[in-house]
């Protein structure tokens, strides 16, 4: 079996090819420029290159798994589709009014982000259900056709339909959608009763509107990708990374594109959880730093943390996603001195075009990468394994012009200032994920990957007092490797509000079975055999009278005695204690939503491991002067190559470890050791 993964970032597209055809898996990696935003050309070129590297034709690859950010970018840059929203009469301003969430709760002049569908493209329907799903205002004959004409007049590229309480009875939404479909046969229609069948009108409407806004953009990207794969000769199945850590077929991705909005960062978290379990680390923070942004996520007890809802650009997206904190801190983040004389790094990025000044492609702004070149952390001759040469003179000139002269610093002090400010921003993101949620960050390891992660992680563990930095075998393409470690995934949910102690097994089981049958149909449509399917059941629960929900796993609804409400209540109160720091077992509990996830297994290829070496640690291949910080100044650092480090080898700091897809830094006073999984672990001490 030969599996290929490609992860498109803002600067580079990372590729990993795992070839298990010879019995023992061989891994090939490559990085190519990402090309223009929304283009699949980088993937096209990358497949050709990595296939040549492996000595095979693209048609011999058995599976291609892809992660991308085109949906997120379309939403953040407001370049999505021309969408129309259909709502119940009287709810035309639902997206404008929103809720009480504001960017700055104490500001008298704070402005909410504009909705993705303006009021002028919102159409009302004369119909109404009450809070129990009972029809109050029937959908009159001819009303769906009138609405369809009004929608057609707005010339939409996509339509979102969100009627009040449709999660209790979707009949009116279905009738309206059918009429619109007859009038606009090639326009995709997204129903809130399918996208997010859940209480609360604004989050449900906004999530459905976002699906319509991003859907055509994602659809066009998938269409271009499929054409490029055909052109290059690839014949196997295509799978696409979802925000919740599963993968989808192109059919499923088009059906609910909202699940694809955070496709890009999820792969690294999945790979991190797999690595944490393999090397025996329970608690880990993943740190993925590339050319444009840095992504952080929490792994607790070996499992990624999930959220049922998150905000993107200040607007709610209410679908299960991996809990990822993203900030503008990549190698291309631009440094500048503001009007008050303060040094700022980001949020603007040089991206891949023109890129940092040291790329020599016309960029003149000083970036984090330029600062690393000035400090000697990066070797201009060894960037991307020597494939891409950096210009240190251009880096020094940019840092001097943008930071050193305005602040009256030496060039190396200015460069260290850029790195320090960027590190401070990333350290705050880690604290937001850990300390502010009740976790002791000192008990966590920091998994550093992406092209730039292992470069700066040693600074961060020192500042935070964390246990260690873990650098995987191929940090620069680690997120792409994670794409090969997940299964096909579908999710189904249904609202069902009941007091826990009043629920009988005979009342609950048919509802869970109905959701499971829905997922069986989806998995069957994806070609997943029954033997390769498995399911997980859960419920959103809360204390009676409480607003916030906790997601609690449910047992498999089979066999005698599977339903135990007392045990489930105890599990809820334990989760409440962990999440909020307190719990009262005497408070009654209620179910609000039922959830079922259906999975289709994808065969895994074995990860290569190595035995502990009996040979001594290798001699350095050289040394160079590096400016690690202001206190130590310039120091001579030993240079090693990653491929020479075998399990059991130790490297004392200060040292630099070179490899094609990343650079590892071992600060003075730290040491690094290699283990059997090919990881390098960096900790304080000799």
Secondary structure as a PSIPRED ss2 file (coil, helix, strand):
# PSIPRED VFORMAT (PSIPRED V4.0)

   1 X C   1.000  0.000  0.000
   2 X E   0.000  0.000  1.000
   3 X E   0.000  0.000  1.000
   4 X E   0.000  0.000  1.000
   5 X E   0.000  0.000  1.000
   6 X E   0.000  0.000  1.000
   7 X E   0.000  0.000  1.000
   8 X E   0.000  0.000  1.000
   9 X C   1.000  0.000  0.000
  10 X C   1.000  0.000  0.000
  11 X C   1.000  0.000  0.000
  12 X E   0.000  0.000  1.000
  13 X E   0.000  0.000  1.000
  14 X E   0.000  0.000  1.000
  15 X E   0.000  0.000  1.000
  16 X E   0.000  0.000  1.000
  17 X E   0.000  0.000  1.000
  18 X E   0.000  0.000  1.000
  19 X E   0.000  0.000  1.000
  20 X C   1.000  0.000  0.000
  21 X C   1.000  0.000  0.000
  22 X C   1.000  0.000  0.000
  23 X C   1.000  0.000  0.000
  24 X C   1.000  0.000  0.000
  25 X C   1.000  0.000  0.000
  26 X E   0.000  0.000  1.000
  27 X E   0.000  0.000  1.000
  28 X E   0.000  0.000  1.000
  29 X E   0.000  0.000  1.000
  30 X E   0.000  0.000  1.000
  31 X E   0.000  0.000  1.000
  32 X E   0.000  0.000  1.000
  33 X E   0.000  0.000  1.000
  34 X C   1.000  0.000  0.000
  35 X C   1.000  0.000  0.000
  36 X C   1.000  0.000  0.000
  37 X C   1.000  0.000  0.000
  38 X C   1.000  0.000  0.000
  39 X C   1.000  0.000  0.000
  40 X C   1.000  0.000  0.000
  41 X H   0.000  1.000  0.000
  42 X H   0.000  1.000  0.000
  43 X H   0.000  1.000  0.000
  44 X H   0.000  1.000  0.000
  45 X H   0.000  1.000  0.000
  46 X H   0.000  1.000  0.000
  47 X H   0.000  1.000  0.000
  48 X H   0.000  1.000  0.000
  49 X H   0.000  1.000  0.000
  50 X H   0.000  1.000  0.000
  51 X H   0.000  1.000  0.000
  52 X H   0.000  1.000  0.000
  53 X H   0.000  1.000  0.000
  54 X H   0.000  1.000  0.000
  55 X C   1.000  0.000  0.000
  56 X C   1.000  0.000  0.000
  57 X C   1.000  0.000  0.000
  58 X H   0.000  1.000  0.000
  59 X H   0.000  1.000  0.000
  60 X H   0.000  1.000  0.000
  61 X C   1.000  0.000  0.000
  62 X C   1.000  0.000  0.000
  63 X E   0.000  0.000  1.000
  64 X E   0.000  0.000  1.000
  65 X E   0.000  0.000  1.000
  66 X E   0.000  0.000  1.000
  67 X E   0.000  0.000  1.000
  68 X C   1.000  0.000  0.000
  69 X C   1.000  0.000  0.000
  70 X H   0.000  1.000  0.000
  71 X H   0.000  1.000  0.000
  72 X H   0.000  1.000  0.000
  73 X H   0.000  1.000  0.000
  74 X H   0.000  1.000  0.000
  75 X H   0.000  1.000  0.000
  76 X H   0.000  1.000  0.000
  77 X C   1.000  0.000  0.000
  78 X C   1.000  0.000  0.000
  79 X C   1.000  0.000  0.000
  80 X C   1.000  0.000  0.000
  81 X C   1.000  0.000  0.000
  82 X C   1.000  0.000  0.000
  83 X E   0.000  0.000  1.000
  84 X E   0.000  0.000  1.000
  85 X E   0.000  0.000  1.000
  86 X E   0.000  0.000  1.000
  87 X E   0.000  0.000  1.000
  88 X E   0.000  0.000  1.000
  89 X C   1.000  0.000  0.000
  90 X C   1.000  0.000  0.000
  91 X C   1.000  0.000  0.000
  92 X C   1.000  0.000  0.000
  93 X C   1.000  0.000  0.000
  94 X H   0.000  1.000  0.000
  95 X H   0.000  1.000  0.000
  96 X H   0.000  1.000  0.000
  97 X H   0.000  1.000  0.000
  98 X C   1.000  0.000  0.000
  99 X C   1.000  0.000  0.000
 100 X C   1.000  0.000  0.000
 101 X C   1.000  0.000  0.000
 102 X C   1.000  0.000  0.000
 103 X C   1.000  0.000  0.000
 104 X C   1.000  0.000  0.000
 105 X C   1.000  0.000  0.000
 106 X C   1.000  0.000  0.000
 107 X C   1.000  0.000  0.000
 108 X C   1.000  0.000  0.000
 109 X C   1.000  0.000  0.000
 110 X C   1.000  0.000  0.000
 111 X C   1.000  0.000  0.000
 112 X C   1.000  0.000  0.000
 113 X C   1.000  0.000  0.000
 114 X C   1.000  0.000  0.000
 115 X C   1.000  0.000  0.000
 116 X C   1.000  0.000  0.000
 117 X C   1.000  0.000  0.000
 118 X C   1.000  0.000  0.000
 119 X H   0.000  1.000  0.000
 120 X H   0.000  1.000  0.000
 121 X H   0.000  1.000  0.000
 122 X E   0.000  0.000  1.000
 123 X E   0.000  0.000  1.000
 124 X E   0.000  0.000  1.000
 125 X E   0.000  0.000  1.000
 126 X C   1.000  0.000  0.000
 127 X C   1.000  0.000  0.000
 128 X E   0.000  0.000  1.000
 129 X E   0.000  0.000  1.000
 130 X C   1.000  0.000  0.000
 131 X C   1.000  0.000  0.000
 132 X C   1.000  0.000  0.000
 133 X C   1.000  0.000  0.000
 134 X C   1.000  0.000  0.000
 135 X E   0.000  0.000  1.000
 136 X E   0.000  0.000  1.000
 137 X E   0.000  0.000  1.000
 138 X C   1.000  0.000  0.000
 139 X C   1.000  0.000  0.000
 140 X C   1.000  0.000  0.000
 141 X C   1.000  0.000  0.000
 142 X C   1.000  0.000  0.000
 143 X H   0.000  1.000  0.000
 144 X H   0.000  1.000  0.000
 145 X H   0.000  1.000  0.000
 146 X H   0.000  1.000  0.000
 147 X H   0.000  1.000  0.000
 148 X H   0.000  1.000  0.000
 149 X H   0.000  1.000  0.000
 150 X H   0.000  1.000  0.000
 151 X H   0.000  1.000  0.000
 152 X H   0.000  1.000  0.000
 153 X H   0.000  1.000  0.000
 154 X C   1.000  0.000  0.000
 155 X C   1.000  0.000  0.000
 156 X C   1.000  0.000  0.000
 157 X C   1.000  0.000  0.000
 158 X E   0.000  0.000  1.000
 159 X E   0.000  0.000  1.000
 160 X E   0.000  0.000  1.000
 161 X E   0.000  0.000  1.000
 162 X E   0.000  0.000  1.000
 163 X C   1.000  0.000  0.000
 164 X C   1.000  0.000  0.000
 165 X C   1.000  0.000  0.000
 166 X C   1.000  0.000  0.000
 167 X C   1.000  0.000  0.000
 168 X C   1.000  0.000  0.000
 169 X C   1.000  0.000  0.000
 170 X C   1.000  0.000  0.000
 171 X H   0.000  1.000  0.000
 172 X H   0.000  1.000  0.000
 173 X H   0.000  1.000  0.000
 174 X H   0.000  1.000  0.000
 175 X H   0.000  1.000  0.000
 176 X H   0.000  1.000  0.000
 177 X H   0.000  1.000  0.000
 178 X H   0.000  1.000  0.000
 179 X H   0.000  1.000  0.000
 180 X H   0.000  1.000  0.000
 181 X H   0.000  1.000  0.000
 182 X H   0.000  1.000  0.000
 183 X H   0.000  1.000  0.000
 184 X C   1.000  0.000  0.000
 185 X C   1.000  0.000  0.000
 186 X C   1.000  0.000  0.000
 187 X C   1.000  0.000  0.000
 188 X E   0.000  0.000  1.000
 189 X E   0.000  0.000  1.000
 190 X E   0.000  0.000  1.000
 191 X E   0.000  0.000  1.000
 192 X H   0.000  1.000  0.000
 193 X H   0.000  1.000  0.000
 194 X H   0.000  1.000  0.000
 195 X H   0.000  1.000  0.000
 196 X C   1.000  0.000  0.000
 197 X C   1.000  0.000  0.000
 198 X C   1.000  0.000  0.000
 199 X C   1.000  0.000  0.000
 200 X C   1.000  0.000  0.000
 201 X H   0.000  1.000  0.000
 202 X H   0.000  1.000  0.000
 203 X H   0.000  1.000  0.000
 204 X H   0.000  1.000  0.000
 205 X H   0.000  1.000  0.000
 206 X H   0.000  1.000  0.000
 207 X H   0.000  1.000  0.000
 208 X H   0.000  1.000  0.000
 209 X H   0.000  1.000  0.000
 210 X H   0.000  1.000  0.000
 211 X H   0.000  1.000  0.000
 212 X H   0.000  1.000  0.000
 213 X H   0.000  1.000  0.000
 214 X H   0.000  1.000  0.000
 215 X H   0.000  1.000  0.000
 216 X H   0.000  1.000  0.000
 217 X H   0.000  1.000  0.000
 218 X H   0.000  1.000  0.000
 219 X H   0.000  1.000  0.000
 220 X H   0.000  1.000  0.000
 221 X H   0.000  1.000  0.000
 222 X H   0.000  1.000  0.000
 223 X H   0.000  1.000  0.000
 224 X H   0.000  1.000  0.000
 225 X H   0.000  1.000  0.000
 226 X H   0.000  1.000  0.000
 227 X H   0.000  1.000  0.000
 228 X H   0.000  1.000  0.000
 229 X H   0.000  1.000  0.000
 230 X H   0.000  1.000  0.000
 231 X H   0.000  1.000  0.000
 232 X H   0.000  1.000  0.000
 233 X C   1.000  0.000  0.000
 234 X C   1.000  0.000  0.000
 235 X C   1.000  0.000  0.000
 236 X C   1.000  0.000  0.000
 237 X E   0.000  0.000  1.000
 238 X E   0.000  0.000  1.000
 239 X E   0.000  0.000  1.000
 240 X E   0.000  0.000  1.000
 241 X E   0.000  0.000  1.000
 242 X C   1.000  0.000  0.000
 243 X C   1.000  0.000  0.000
 244 X C   1.000  0.000  0.000
 245 X C   1.000  0.000  0.000
 246 X C   1.000  0.000  0.000
 247 X E   0.000  0.000  1.000
 248 X E   0.000  0.000  1.000
 249 X E   0.000  0.000  1.000
 250 X H   0.000  1.000  0.000
 251 X H   0.000  1.000  0.000
 252 X H   0.000  1.000  0.000
 253 X H   0.000  1.000  0.000
 254 X H   0.000  1.000  0.000
 255 X H   0.000  1.000  0.000
 256 X C   1.000  0.000  0.000
 257 X H   0.000  1.000  0.000
 258 X H   0.000  1.000  0.000
 259 X H   0.000  1.000  0.000
 260 X H   0.000  1.000  0.000
 261 X C   1.000  0.000  0.000
 262 X C   1.000  0.000  0.000
 263 X H   0.000  1.000  0.000
 264 X H   0.000  1.000  0.000
 265 X H   0.000  1.000  0.000
 266 X H   0.000  1.000  0.000
 267 X H   0.000  1.000  0.000
 268 X H   0.000  1.000  0.000
 269 X H   0.000  1.000  0.000
 270 X H   0.000  1.000  0.000
 271 X H   0.000  1.000  0.000
 272 X H   0.000  1.000  0.000
 273 X H   0.000  1.000  0.000
 274 X H   0.000  1.000  0.000
 275 X H   0.000  1.000  0.000
 276 X H   0.000  1.000  0.000
 277 X H   0.000  1.000  0.000
 278 X H   0.000  1.000  0.000
 279 X H   0.000  1.000  0.000
 280 X C   1.000  0.000  0.000
 281 X C   1.000  0.000  0.000
 282 X C   1.000  0.000  0.000
 283 X C   1.000  0.000  0.000
 284 X E   0.000  0.000  1.000
 285 X E   0.000  0.000  1.000
 286 X E   0.000  0.000  1.000
 287 X E   0.000  0.000  1.000
 288 X E   0.000  0.000  1.000
 289 X E   0.000  0.000  1.000
 290 X C   1.000  0.000  0.000
 291 X C   1.000  0.000  0.000
 292 X C   1.000  0.000  0.000
 293 X C   1.000  0.000  0.000
 294 X E   0.000  0.000  1.000
 295 X E   0.000  0.000  1.000
 296 X E   0.000  0.000  1.000
 297 X E   0.000  0.000  1.000
 298 X E   0.000  0.000  1.000
 299 X E   0.000  0.000  1.000
 300 X E   0.000  0.000  1.000
 301 X C   1.000  0.000  0.000
 302 X C   1.000  0.000  0.000
 303 X E   0.000  0.000  1.000
 304 X E   0.000  0.000  1.000
 305 X C   1.000  0.000  0.000
 306 X E   0.000  0.000  1.000
 307 X E   0.000  0.000  1.000
 308 X C   1.000  0.000  0.000
 309 X C   1.000  0.000  0.000
 310 X E   0.000  0.000  1.000
 311 X E   0.000  0.000  1.000
 312 X E   0.000  0.000  1.000
 313 X C   1.000  0.000  0.000
 314 X C   1.000  0.000  0.000
 315 X E   0.000  0.000  1.000
 316 X E   0.000  0.000  1.000
 317 X E   0.000  0.000  1.000
 318 X C   1.000  0.000  0.000
 319 X C   1.000  0.000  0.000
 320 X C   1.000  0.000  0.000
 321 X E   0.000  0.000  1.000
 322 X E   0.000  0.000  1.000
 323 X C   1.000  0.000  0.000
 324 X E   0.000  0.000  1.000
 325 X E   0.000  0.000  1.000
 326 X E   0.000  0.000  1.000
 327 X E   0.000  0.000  1.000
 328 X C   1.000  0.000  0.000
 329 X C   1.000  0.000  0.000
 330 X C   1.000  0.000  0.000
 331 X C   1.000  0.000  0.000
 332 X C   1.000  0.000  0.000
 333 X E   0.000  0.000  1.000
 334 X E   0.000  0.000  1.000
 335 X E   0.000  0.000  1.000
 336 X E   0.000  0.000  1.000
 337 X E   0.000  0.000  1.000
 338 X C   1.000  0.000  0.000
 339 X C   1.000  0.000  0.000
 340 X C   1.000  0.000  0.000
 341 X C   1.000  0.000  0.000
 342 X C   1.000  0.000  0.000
 343 X E   0.000  0.000  1.000
 344 X E   0.000  0.000  1.000
 345 X E   0.000  0.000  1.000
 346 X E   0.000  0.000  1.000
 347 X E   0.000  0.000  1.000
 348 X E   0.000  0.000  1.000
 349 X E   0.000  0.000  1.000
 350 X C   1.000  0.000  0.000
 351 X C   1.000  0.000  0.000
 352 X C   1.000  0.000  0.000
 353 X C   1.000  0.000  0.000
 354 X C   1.000  0.000  0.000
 355 X C   1.000  0.000  0.000
 356 X C   1.000  0.000  0.000
 357 X H   0.000  1.000  0.000
 358 X H   0.000  1.000  0.000
 359 X H   0.000  1.000  0.000
 360 X C   1.000  0.000  0.000
 361 X C   1.000  0.000  0.000
 362 X C   1.000  0.000  0.000
 363 X C   1.000  0.000  0.000
 364 X C   1.000  0.000  0.000
 365 X C   1.000  0.000  0.000
 366 X C   1.000  0.000  0.000
 367 X E   0.000  0.000  1.000
 368 X H   0.000  1.000  0.000
 369 X H   0.000  1.000  0.000
 370 X H   0.000  1.000  0.000
 371 X H   0.000  1.000  0.000
 372 X H   0.000  1.000  0.000
 373 X H   0.000  1.000  0.000
 374 X H   0.000  1.000  0.000
 375 X H   0.000  1.000  0.000
 376 X C   1.000  0.000  0.000
 377 X C   1.000  0.000  0.000
 378 X C   1.000  0.000  0.000
 379 X C   1.000  0.000  0.000
 380 X C   1.000  0.000  0.000
 381 X C   1.000  0.000  0.000
 382 X C   1.000  0.000  0.000
 383 X H   0.000  1.000  0.000
 384 X H   0.000  1.000  0.000
 385 X H   0.000  1.000  0.000
 386 X H   0.000  1.000  0.000
 387 X C   1.000  0.000  0.000
 388 X C   1.000  0.000  0.000
 389 X C   1.000  0.000  0.000
 390 X C   1.000  0.000  0.000
 391 X C   1.000  0.000  0.000
 392 X H   0.000  1.000  0.000
 393 X H   0.000  1.000  0.000
 394 X H   0.000  1.000  0.000
 395 X H   0.000  1.000  0.000
 396 X H   0.000  1.000  0.000
 397 X H   0.000  1.000  0.000
 398 X H   0.000  1.000  0.000
 399 X H   0.000  1.000  0.000
 400 X H   0.000  1.000  0.000
 401 X H   0.000  1.000  0.000
 402 X H   0.000  1.000  0.000
 403 X H   0.000  1.000  0.000
 404 X H   0.000  1.000  0.000
 405 X H   0.000  1.000  0.000
 406 X H   0.000  1.000  0.000
 407 X H   0.000  1.000  0.000
 408 X C   1.000  0.000  0.000
 409 X C   1.000  0.000  0.000
 410 X C   1.000  0.000  0.000
 411 X H   0.000  1.000  0.000
 412 X H   0.000  1.000  0.000
 413 X H   0.000  1.000  0.000
 414 X H   0.000  1.000  0.000
 415 X H   0.000  1.000  0.000
 416 X H   0.000  1.000  0.000
 417 X H   0.000  1.000  0.000
 418 X H   0.000  1.000  0.000
 419 X H   0.000  1.000  0.000
 420 X H   0.000  1.000  0.000
 421 X H   0.000  1.000  0.000
 422 X H   0.000  1.000  0.000
 423 X H   0.000  1.000  0.000
 424 X H   0.000  1.000  0.000
 425 X H   0.000  1.000  0.000
 426 X H   0.000  1.000  0.000
 427 X H   0.000  1.000  0.000
 428 X H   0.000  1.000  0.000
 429 X H   0.000  1.000  0.000
 430 X H   0.000  1.000  0.000
 431 X H   0.000  1.000  0.000
 432 X H   0.000  1.000  0.000
 433 X H   0.000  1.000  0.000
 434 X C   1.000  0.000  0.000
 435 X H   0.000  1.000  0.000
 436 X H   0.000  1.000  0.000
 437 X H   0.000  1.000  0.000
 438 X C   1.000  0.000  0.000
 439 X C   1.000  0.000  0.000
 440 X C   1.000  0.000  0.000
 441 X H   0.000  1.000  0.000
 442 X H   0.000  1.000  0.000
 443 X H   0.000  1.000  0.000
 444 X C   1.000  0.000  0.000
 445 X E   0.000  0.000  1.000
 446 X E   0.000  0.000  1.000
 447 X E   0.000  0.000  1.000
 448 X E   0.000  0.000  1.000
 449 X E   0.000  0.000  1.000
 450 X H   0.000  1.000  0.000
 451 X H   0.000  1.000  0.000
 452 X H   0.000  1.000  0.000
 453 X H   0.000  1.000  0.000
 454 X H   0.000  1.000  0.000
 455 X H   0.000  1.000  0.000
 456 X H   0.000  1.000  0.000
 457 X H   0.000  1.000  0.000
 458 X H   0.000  1.000  0.000
 459 X H   0.000  1.000  0.000
 460 X H   0.000  1.000  0.000
 461 X H   0.000  1.000  0.000
 462 X H   0.000  1.000  0.000
 463 X H   0.000  1.000  0.000
 464 X H   0.000  1.000  0.000
 465 X C   1.000  0.000  0.000
 466 X C   1.000  0.000  0.000
 467 X C   1.000  0.000  0.000
 468 X C   1.000  0.000  0.000
 469 X E   0.000  0.000  1.000
 470 X E   0.000  0.000  1.000
 471 X E   0.000  0.000  1.000
 472 X C   1.000  0.000  0.000
 473 X C   1.000  0.000  0.000
 474 X C   1.000  0.000  0.000
 475 X H   0.000  1.000  0.000
 476 X H   0.000  1.000  0.000
 477 X H   0.000  1.000  0.000
 478 X H   0.000  1.000  0.000
 479 X H   0.000  1.000  0.000
 480 X H   0.000  1.000  0.000
 481 X H   0.000  1.000  0.000
 482 X H   0.000  1.000  0.000
 483 X H   0.000  1.000  0.000
 484 X H   0.000  1.000  0.000
 485 X H   0.000  1.000  0.000
 486 X C   1.000  0.000  0.000
 487 X C   1.000  0.000  0.000
 488 X E   0.000  0.000  1.000
 489 X E   0.000  0.000  1.000
 490 X E   0.000  0.000  1.000
 491 X E   0.000  0.000  1.000
 492 X E   0.000  0.000  1.000
 493 X E   0.000  0.000  1.000
 494 X E   0.000  0.000  1.000
 495 X E   0.000  0.000  1.000
 496 X E   0.000  0.000  1.000
 497 X E   0.000  0.000  1.000
 498 X E   0.000  0.000  1.000
 499 X E   0.000  0.000  1.000
 500 X H   0.000  1.000  0.000
 501 X H   0.000  1.000  0.000
 502 X H   0.000  1.000  0.000
 503 X C   1.000  0.000  0.000
 504 X C   1.000  0.000  0.000
 505 X H   0.000  1.000  0.000
 506 X H   0.000  1.000  0.000
 507 X H   0.000  1.000  0.000
 508 X H   0.000  1.000  0.000
 509 X H   0.000  1.000  0.000
 510 X H   0.000  1.000  0.000
 511 X H   0.000  1.000  0.000
 512 X H   0.000  1.000  0.000
 513 X H   0.000  1.000  0.000
 514 X H   0.000  1.000  0.000
 515 X H   0.000  1.000  0.000
 516 X H   0.000  1.000  0.000
 517 X H   0.000  1.000  0.000
 518 X H   0.000  1.000  0.000
 519 X H   0.000  1.000  0.000
 520 X H   0.000  1.000  0.000
 521 X H   0.000  1.000  0.000
 522 X H   0.000  1.000  0.000
 523 X H   0.000  1.000  0.000
 524 X H   0.000  1.000  0.000
 525 X H   0.000  1.000  0.000
 526 X C   1.000  0.000  0.000
 527 X C   1.000  0.000  0.000
 528 X C   1.000  0.000  0.000
 529 X C   1.000  0.000  0.000
 530 X H   0.000  1.000  0.000
 531 X H   0.000  1.000  0.000
 532 X H   0.000  1.000  0.000
 533 X E   0.000  0.000  1.000
 534 X E   0.000  0.000  1.000
 535 X E   0.000  0.000  1.000
 536 X E   0.000  0.000  1.000
 537 X E   0.000  0.000  1.000
 538 X E   0.000  0.000  1.000
 539 X E   0.000  0.000  1.000
 540 X E   0.000  0.000  1.000
 541 X E   0.000  0.000  1.000
 542 X E   0.000  0.000  1.000
 543 X E   0.000  0.000  1.000
 544 X C   1.000  0.000  0.000
 545 X C   1.000  0.000  0.000
 546 X C   1.000  0.000  0.000
 547 X C   1.000  0.000  0.000
 548 X C   1.000  0.000  0.000
 549 X C   1.000  0.000  0.000
 550 X E   0.000  0.000  1.000
 551 X E   0.000  0.000  1.000
 552 X E   0.000  0.000  1.000
 553 X E   0.000  0.000  1.000
 554 X E   0.000  0.000  1.000
 555 X C   1.000  0.000  0.000
 556 X C   1.000  0.000  0.000
 557 X C   1.000  0.000  0.000
 558 X C   1.000  0.000  0.000
 559 X C   1.000  0.000  0.000
 560 X C   1.000  0.000  0.000
 561 X C   1.000  0.000  0.000
 562 X C   1.000  0.000  0.000
 563 X C   1.000  0.000  0.000
 564 X C   1.000  0.000  0.000
 565 X H   0.000  1.000  0.000
 566 X H   0.000  1.000  0.000
 567 X H   0.000  1.000  0.000
 568 X H   0.000  1.000  0.000
 569 X H   0.000  1.000  0.000
 570 X H   0.000  1.000  0.000
 571 X H   0.000  1.000  0.000
 572 X H   0.000  1.000  0.000
 573 X H   0.000  1.000  0.000
 574 X H   0.000  1.000  0.000
 575 X H   0.000  1.000  0.000
 576 X H   0.000  1.000  0.000
 577 X H   0.000  1.000  0.000
 578 X H   0.000  1.000  0.000
 579 X H   0.000  1.000  0.000
 580 X H   0.000  1.000  0.000
 581 X C   1.000  0.000  0.000
 582 X C   1.000  0.000  0.000
 583 X C   1.000  0.000  0.000
 584 X C   1.000  0.000  0.000
 585 X C   1.000  0.000  0.000
 586 X C   1.000  0.000  0.000
 587 X C   1.000  0.000  0.000
 588 X C   1.000  0.000  0.000
 589 X E   0.000  0.000  1.000
 590 X E   0.000  0.000  1.000
 591 X E   0.000  0.000  1.000
 592 X E   0.000  0.000  1.000
 593 X E   0.000  0.000  1.000
 594 X E   0.000  0.000  1.000
 595 X E   0.000  0.000  1.000
 596 X E   0.000  0.000  1.000
 597 X E   0.000  0.000  1.000
 598 X E   0.000  0.000  1.000
 599 X E   0.000  0.000  1.000
 600 X E   0.000  0.000  1.000
 601 X C   1.000  0.000  0.000
 602 X C   1.000  0.000  0.000
 603 X C   1.000  0.000  0.000
 604 X C   1.000  0.000  0.000
 605 X C   1.000  0.000  0.000
 606 X C   1.000  0.000  0.000
 607 X C   1.000  0.000  0.000
 608 X C   1.000  0.000  0.000
 609 X C   1.000  0.000  0.000
 610 X C   1.000  0.000  0.000
 611 X C   1.000  0.000  0.000
 612 X C   1.000  0.000  0.000
 613 X C   1.000  0.000  0.000
 614 X C   1.000  0.000  0.000
 615 X C   1.000  0.000  0.000
 616 X C   1.000  0.000  0.000
 617 X C   1.000  0.000  0.000
 618 X C   1.000  0.000  0.000
 619 X C   1.000  0.000  0.000
 620 X C   1.000  0.000  0.000
 621 X C   1.000  0.000  0.000
 622 X E   0.000  0.000  1.000
 623 X E   0.000  0.000  1.000
 624 X E   0.000  0.000  1.000
 625 X E   0.000  0.000  1.000
 626 X E   0.000  0.000  1.000
 627 X E   0.000  0.000  1.000
 628 X E   0.000  0.000  1.000
 629 X E   0.000  0.000  1.000
 630 X C   1.000  0.000  0.000
 631 X C   1.000  0.000  0.000
 632 X C   1.000  0.000  0.000
 633 X E   0.000  0.000  1.000
 634 X E   0.000  0.000  1.000
 635 X E   0.000  0.000  1.000
 636 X E   0.000  0.000  1.000
 637 X E   0.000  0.000  1.000
 638 X E   0.000  0.000  1.000
 639 X E   0.000  0.000  1.000
 640 X E   0.000  0.000  1.000
 641 X E   0.000  0.000  1.000
 642 X H   0.000  1.000  0.000
 643 X H   0.000  1.000  0.000
 644 X H   0.000  1.000  0.000
 645 X C   1.000  0.000  0.000
 646 X C   1.000  0.000  0.000
 647 X C   1.000  0.000  0.000
 648 X C   1.000  0.000  0.000
 649 X C   1.000  0.000  0.000
 650 X E   0.000  0.000  1.000
 651 X E   0.000  0.000  1.000
 652 X E   0.000  0.000  1.000
 653 X C   1.000  0.000  0.000
 654 X C   1.000  0.000  0.000
 655 X E   0.000  0.000  1.000
 656 X E   0.000  0.000  1.000
 657 X E   0.000  0.000  1.000
 658 X E   0.000  0.000  1.000
 659 X E   0.000  0.000  1.000
 660 X C   1.000  0.000  0.000
 661 X C   1.000  0.000  0.000
 662 X E   0.000  0.000  1.000
 663 X E   0.000  0.000  1.000
 664 X E   0.000  0.000  1.000
 665 X E   0.000  0.000  1.000
 666 X E   0.000  0.000  1.000
 667 X C   1.000  0.000  0.000
 668 X C   1.000  0.000  0.000
 669 X C   1.000  0.000  0.000
 670 X E   0.000  0.000  1.000
 671 X E   0.000  0.000  1.000
 672 X E   0.000  0.000  1.000
 673 X E   0.000  0.000  1.000
 674 X E   0.000  0.000  1.000
 675 X C   1.000  0.000  0.000
 676 X C   1.000  0.000  0.000
 677 X C   1.000  0.000  0.000
 678 X C   1.000  0.000  0.000
 679 X C   1.000  0.000  0.000
 680 X E   0.000  0.000  1.000
 681 X E   0.000  0.000  1.000
 682 X E   0.000  0.000  1.000
 683 X E   0.000  0.000  1.000
 684 X E   0.000  0.000  1.000
 685 X C   1.000  0.000  0.000
 686 X C   1.000  0.000  0.000
